[in-house]
Amino acid sequence: METSETRRDNANSLNPTDSPCVAVCSTLYDDICRGCGRTAMEVANWVFLDDDEKRGVWERITEQGYPKRKG
């Protein structure tokens, strides 16, 4: 079973420049993508975020159980 601590450790070990996109994009009901957990603004501005900002996004979304892949 994966805990929030494990998810946080995994987020810290990822290259923060890697996008959390899993090609399951949907912000139909609110501002949060159902695939990766980022806000629409985070998705749109990902290339402009520095590594610390990206790492912060990764930490938040992994604590929330994202990214979610089908299958």
Secondary structure, DSSP 8 states (H G I E B T S, - for coil): ---HHHHHHHHHHS-TTS----S----SSSSB-TTT--BHHHHHHGGGS-HHHHHHHHHHHHHTT-S----
